[in-house]
Amino acid sequence: MAKSVSVDVLIPSMLHAIVGSKKLRVEAATLAGAIEATFLAAPALRFHLCEDNGKFRPHVLCFLNENNTREMKSLLVELKEGDEIAFVPAISGGSTS
């Protein structure tokens, strides 16, 4: 079984006031565990980042370091010291002309 490590979770700027911080430090062995620990530390985040089925909202991206979790086969990736998780609102729309 993987060992729990401390990782930083970066919070989107629009949610700083709700969380009370720009980042949280959580302990977990896997990415899935760290996401759940983040939601336990700041319960309002789950509502803002996830749909009722528990999946991230379409406009929310989650990264483990530089890796978009949408491209991962599983969130059961083992974490290591120094890893960073970031929630990022997707930006779309607009015109360049």
C-alpha positions in Angstrom: 0.0 0.0 0.0 1.2 3.5 -0.9 2.4 5.8 1.8 0.6 9.1 2.5 2.5 12.2 1.6 1.7 16.0 1.9 0.8 17.8 -1.3 -0.3 21.3 -2.1 -3.7 21.9 -3.7 -4.0 25.2 -5.6 -7.5 26.8 -5.4 -8.9 28.9 -8.2 -8.9 32.6 -7.5 -12.7 32.9 -7.7 -12.9 30.4 -4.8 -10.2 31.9 -2.5 -12.8 33.7 -0.4 -14.9 30.5 0.1 -11.9 28.4 1.1 -10.1 31.2 2.9 -6.8 30.4 1.2 -5.0 30.2 -2.2 -3.9 26.7 -1.4 -4.5 23.8 1.0 -2.0 21.2 2.1 -3.5 17.7 2.4 -2.1 14.2 3.1 -3.0 11.3 0.9 -1.4 8.3 -0.8 -3.3 8.8 -4.2 -4.6 11.6 -6.3 -8.2 10.4 -5.6 -7.4 10.5 -1.9 -6.0 14.0 -2.1 -9.0 15.3 -3.9 -11.3 13.7 -1.3 -9.1 15.2 1.5 -9.4 18.6 -0.2 -13.2 18.3 -0.2 -13.2 17.3 3.5 -11.0 20.3 4.4 -13.1 22.7 2.3 -16.6 21.1 1.8 -17.9 24.0 -0.4 -15.4 23.1 -3.0 -17.2 19.9 -3.9 -20.3 21.9 -4.8 -18.4 24.4 -6.9 -16.1 21.9 -8.7 -18.3 18.8 -9.0 -21.6 17.7 -10.4 -24.1 15.7 -8.4 -22.6 12.5 -9.7 -19.2 13.4 -8.2 -17.5 14.1 -11.6 -15.8 17.4 -12.2 -18.0 20.0 -13.8 -17.3 20.3 -17.6 -15.7 23.7 -17.1 -13.3 22.5 -14.3 -9.9 21.0 -15.1 -7.8 19.2 -12.5 -4.1 18.9 -12.9 -1.5 16.7 -11.1 1.6 18.7 -11.7 1.4 19.3 -15.5 -0.9 16.3 -16.2 -4.5 17.0 -16.9 -6.6 14.3 -15.0 -9.0 14.1 -18.0 -6.2 12.3 -19.8 -5.5 9.9 -17.0 -6.9 6.4 -17.0 -7.5 6.5 -13.2 -7.2 8.9 -10.3 -5.6 6.2 -8.2 -2.1 7.5 -9.1 0.4 7.3 -6.3 1.5 10.7 -5.0 5.0 11.7 -4.1 6.4 14.6 -2.0 6.4 17.8 -3.9 3.4 16.9 -6.1 1.0 19.7 -6.7 -2.7 19.5 -7.6 -4.5 22.4 -9.3 -8.1 23.1 -10.0 -8.4 25.4 -13.0 -11.6 26.8 -14.6 -11.6 26.1 -18.3 -11.8 29.2 -20.5 -13.7 29.1 -23.8 -15.7 31.1 -26.2 -15.0 34.5 -27.6 -13.8 35.6 -31.0 -10.3 36.5 -32.2 -11.5 38.7 -35.0 
